[in-house]
């Protein structure tokens, strides 16, 4: 089974559209774990009204690590029952057409991390702030070519992880969306199997993003440079 972890914050305008997309585009047997911060979240009554319509089991869970997207993702991981875990945003930005193939790569081919990649051949990014997407592309491509990490897009949150990999690590991020680059960087340093699929990212059309680029920049840089640890370790071992 696939566990789909979806952090939400007042996504009443988007959540039914997301469930419809999951129902239409994902054939893999799935559970959807929706994690919210506060009881007043506008997403909750919508989910309670519509959840019985879908083939996937929908779990509505309150974030128990503290507010914020990072803690919501950690809460989702802790409540996931699948052999693979996918992080999906509720704003309809992620390319769900590739999810079944992501699951096959984890479940059948033994990959630990499968990245949805905006920056490989066939991938695309539509919309979003110019500076944010320029820095993201620069970080992804430079890491790929300088370290050999097997993804062009390590900063994207749209990734699927094997259950065994999630269980093998401790999440150290303390900001927000930088957890995506933390996990793939740790997998690289640990010599776990990483691959990517081209995906199309679209900027949200409803609601407000909680991405805080300048606040989290230093946290992204921490995991960017951590990726080079593999080479430092190799150099030390040769001395």
SULSULUR-V584860 format. One record per pair of residues at least 6 apart in sequence whose C-alpha atoms are under 8 Angstrom apart, sorted by the first residue. I is the first residue (numbers start at 1). J is the second residue. D is the distance in Angstrom with one decimal. If there is no record, write none. Layout:
BEGIN
I&J&D / I&J&D
END
This chain:
BEGIN
1&28&7.2 / 1&29&5.3 / 1&30&5.5 / 1&31&7.5 / 1&81&7.5 / 1&82&4.6 / 1&83&5.9 / 1&84&7.0 / 2&28&6.9 / 2&29&6.2 / 2&30&4.6 / 2&31&6.4 / 2&81&7.9 / 2&82&4.7 / 2&83&6.3 / 2&84&5.2 / 2&85&6.0 / 2&86&7.4 / 2&103&7.4 / 3&30&5.7 / 3&31&5.0 / 3&32&6.1 / 3&33&7.1 / 3&80&5.6 / 3&81&6.4 / 3&82&4.9 / 3&83&7.7 / 3&84&6.2 / 3&85&4.7 / 3&86&6.2 / 4&30&7.0 / 4&31&6.1 / 4&32&4.7 / 4&33&5.9 / 4&80&8.0 / 4&85&5.9 / 4&86&4.8 / 4&87&6.0 / 4&88&6.7 / 5&32&6.2 / 5&33&4.9 / 5&34&6.2 / 5&35&7.5 / 5&73&6.7 / 5&76&5.4 / 5&77&7.2 / 5&80&7.8 / 5&85&7.1 / 5&86&6.0 / 5&87&4.9 / 5&88&6.1 / 6&32&7.2 / 6&33&6.0 / 6&34&4.9 / 6&35&6.2 / 6&73&7.5 / 6&76&7.6 / 6&87&6.2 / 6&88&5.2 / 6&89&5.6 / 6&90&6.3 / 7&34&5.9 / 7&35&4.8 / 7&36&6.3 / 7&69&6.1 / 7&72&5.5 / 7&73&6.4 / 7&76&8.0 / 7&88&7.7 / 7&89&6.5 / 7&90&7.0 / 8&34&6.8 / 8&35&6.1 / 8&36&5.3 / 8&37&7.8 / 8&43&7.3 / 8&69&7.9 / 8&89&7.6 / 8&90&6.3 / 9&36&6.3 / 9&37&7.0 / 9&41&6.3 / 9&42&7.7 / 9&43&7.2 / 10&41&5.1 / 10&42&4.7 / 10&43&5.3 / 10&207&7.7 / 11&42&6.6 / 11&43&5.1 / 11&90&6.8 / 11&91&7.5 / 11&207&6.6 / 12&42&5.4 / 12&43&4.4 / 12&44&7.8 / 12&46&6.3 / 13&206&6.5 / 13&207&7.1 / 14&90&6.5 / 14&91&6.0 / 14&92&7.3 / 14&206&6.9 / 14&207&7.8 / 15&43&6.9 / 15&46&7.7 / 15&47&7.5 / 15&90&6.1 / 15&91&7.8 / 16&46&7.5 / 16&47&7.6 / 16&50&7.5 / 17&92&7.7 / 18&90&6.3 / 18&91&7.6 / 18&92&6.1 / 19&54&7.5 / 21&96&7.4 / 22&96&7.0 / 23&54&6.6 / 23&55&6.9 / 23&56&7.5 / 25&96&6.2 / 25&97&5.6 / 26&96&6.9 / 26&97&7.1 / 26&99&6.4 / 26&100&6.1 / 27&100&6.6 / 28&100&6.0 / 28&103&7.7 / 29&56&7.1 / 30&56&5.4 / 30&57&7.1 / 30&82&7.8 / 31&56&5.2 / 31&57&4.8 / 31&58&6.0 / 31&59&7.5 / 31&82&7.8 / 32&56&6.6 / 32&57&6.1 / 32&58&4.8 / 32&59&6.1 / 33&58&6.1 / 33&59&4.8 / 33&60&6.2 / 33&61&7.1 / 33&76&6.2 / 33&79&7.6 / 33&80&7.4 / 34&58&7.3 / 34&59&6.0 / 34&60&5.0 / 34&61&6.1 / 34&76&7.5 / 35&60&6.1 / 35&61&4.9 / 35&62&5.5 / 35&63&5.8 / 35&72&5.6 / 35&73&7.7 / 35&75&7.2 / 35&76&6.5 / 36&60&7.7 / 36&61&6.5 / 36&62&5.1 / 36&63&5.6 / 36&72&6.9 / 37&62&5.9 / 37&63&5.2 / 37&66&7.5 / 37&67&5.3 / 37&68&7.1 / 37&72&7.5 / 38&62&7.2 / 39&62&8.0 / 44&60&7.9 / 51&57&8.0 / 51&58&6.3 / 61&76&8.0 / 63&71&6.6 / 63&72&5.2 / 63&75&5.9 / 64&71&7.6 / 64&72&7.8 / 64&75&6.5 / 65&71&5.3 / 65&72&7.4 / 65&74&7.6 / 65&75&6.8 / 66&72&7.9 / 68&176&6.9 / 69&176&5.7 / 69&177&7.0 / 70&173&7.7 / 70&174&7.2 / 70&175&6.7 / 70&176&4.6 / 70&177&6.3 / 70&179&6.9 / 73&87&7.5 / 77&85&7.3 / 77&166&7.7 / 82&163&7.1 / 83&107&7.3 / 83&162&6.2 / 83&163&5.1 / 83&164&7.9 / 84&103&6.9 / 84&106&6.9 / 84&107&7.3 / 84&160&6.7 / 84&161&5.6 / 84&162&4.5 / 84&163&5.2 / 85&160&5.5 / 85&161&5.2 / 85&162&6.4 / 85&163&6.6 / 86&158&7.2 / 86&159&5.9 / 86&160&4.2 / 86&161&6.4 / 87&157&6.6 / 87&158&5.6 / 87&159&6.0 / 87&160&6.6 / 88&94&6.7 / 88&157&7.5 / 88&158&5.9 / 89&158&7.8 / 91&204&5.4 / 91&205&7.7 / 91&206&7.2 / 91&207&7.6 / 92&202&7.4 / 92&204&6.5 / 93&201&5.3 / 93&202&4.5 / 93&203&5.6 / 93&204&5.9 / 94&158&6.6 / 94&199&7.7 / 94&200&6.9 / 94&201&5.4 / 94&202&6.9 / 95&116&7.9 / 95&199&5.6 / 95&200&5.5 / 95&201&6.3 / 98&116&8.0 / 98&197&7.4 / 98&199&7.1 / 102&114&6.1 / 102&160&6.8 / 102&197&7.5 / 103&160&7.5 / 105&111&5.8 / 105&114&7.4 / 106&112&6.2 / 106&113&7.4 / 106&114&7.2 / 106&160&7.9 / 106&161&7.3 / 106&162&6.1 / 107&162&7.8 / 110&193&7.4 / 111&162&7.1 / 111&192&7.6 / 111&193&4.9 / 111&194&5.9 / 111&195&7.1 / 112&160&8.0 / 112&161&5.4 / 112&162&4.8 / 112&164&7.8 / 112&165&6.0 / 112&187&7.6 / 112&192&6.2 / 112&193&5.3 / 112&194&6.0 / 113&159&6.8 / 113&160&5.7 / 113&161&4.7 / 113&162&6.6 / 113&184&6.8 / 113&187&7.5 / 113&192&7.9 / 113&193&6.6 / 113&194&4.8 / 113&195&6.5 / 114&159&5.7 / 114&160&5.2 / 114&161&6.6 / 114&194&6.0 / 114&195&5.0 / 114&196&5.1 / 114&197&7.3 / 115&151&6.9 / 115&153&7.3 / 115&154&7.4 / 115&156&7.6 / 115&158&6.5 / 115&159&4.5 / 115&160&6.6 / 115&194&7.8 / 115&195&6.3 / 115&196&4.4 / 115&197&6.3 / 116&153&7.5 / 116&156&7.1 / 116&158&5.6 / 116&159&5.8 / 116&196&5.8 / 116&197&5.3 / 116&198&6.0 / 116&199&5.3 / 117&123&6.0 / 117&151&7.1 / 117&152&6.4 / 117&153&5.1 / 117&156&7.3 / 117&196&6.1 / 117&197&5.8 / 117&198&4.8 / 117&199&5.3 / 117&200&7.8 / 118&124&4.7 / 118&125&5.8 / 118&152&7.8 / 118&153&6.4 / 118&198&6.2 / 118&199&5.5 / 118&200&5.9 / 118&201&6.6 / 119&125&8.0 / 119&137&6.7 / 119&140&7.7 / 119&141&7.6 / 119&152&5.6 / 119&153&6.0 / 119&198&7.6 / 120&151&7.9 / 120&152&5.8 / 120&153&7.6 / 120&197&8.0 / 120&198&6.1 / 121&198&6.7 / 122&198&5.3 / 122&199&7.2 / 123&197&8.0 / 123&198&4.3 / 123&199&4.7 / 123&200&5.4 / 124&198&7.8 / 124&199&6.5 / 124&200&4.6 / 124&201&6.3 / 125&200&5.7 / 125&201&4.8 / 125&202&6.1 / 126&200&7.4 / 126&201&6.0 / 126&202&4.7 / 126&203&6.3 / 127&202&6.1 / 127&203&5.1 / 128&202&7.7 / 128&203&5.3 / 132&213&7.0 / 136&153&7.9 / 136&155&6.6 / 137&153&7.2 / 139&155&7.8 / 139&224&7.6 / 140&151&7.7 / 140&152&5.1 / 140&153&4.7 / 140&154&5.6 / 140&155&6.7 / 141&152&5.2 / 141&153&7.1 / 143&149&6.8 / 143&152&7.6 / 143&224&7.4 / 143&227&7.9 / 144&150&6.6 / 144&151&6.2 / 144&152&5.5 / 147&227&7.5 / 147&228&6.6 / 147&231&8.0 / 149&188&6.5 / 149&194&7.9 / 150&194&5.9 / 150&195&5.6 / 150&196&7.2 / 151&194&7.5 / 151&195&6.2 / 151&196&5.7 / 152&196&8.0 / 154&180&7.0 / 154&181&5.2 / 154&184&6.5 / 154&185&7.8 / 155&178&7.0 / 155&180&5.8 / 155&181&4.9 / 156&180&6.3 / 156&181&7.4 / 157&177&6.7 / 157&179&7.8 / 157&180&5.0 / 157&181&7.9 / 158&180&7.9 / 159&180&7.5 / 165&187&7.9 / 171&179&7.5 / 171&182&7.8 / 171&183&7.7 / 172&182&8.0 / 173&179&5.7 / 173&182&7.2 / 173&219&7.6 / 175&216&6.3 / 175&219&7.0 / 176&211&7.9 / 176&216&7.2 / 177&211&7.4 / 178&216&7.3 / 178&219&6.5 / 178&220&5.4 / 178&223&7.9 / 181&220&7.2 / 181&223&6.4 / 181&224&7.3 / 182&223&5.4 / 184&194&7.7 / 185&223&6.7 / 185&224&7.6 / 185&226&6.9 / 185&227&5.1 / 186&227&7.3 / 187&193&7.4 / 187&194&7.4 / 188&194&7.3 / 188&227&7.1 / 188&230&7.7 / 189&227&6.6 / 189&229&6.8 / 189&230&5.1
END
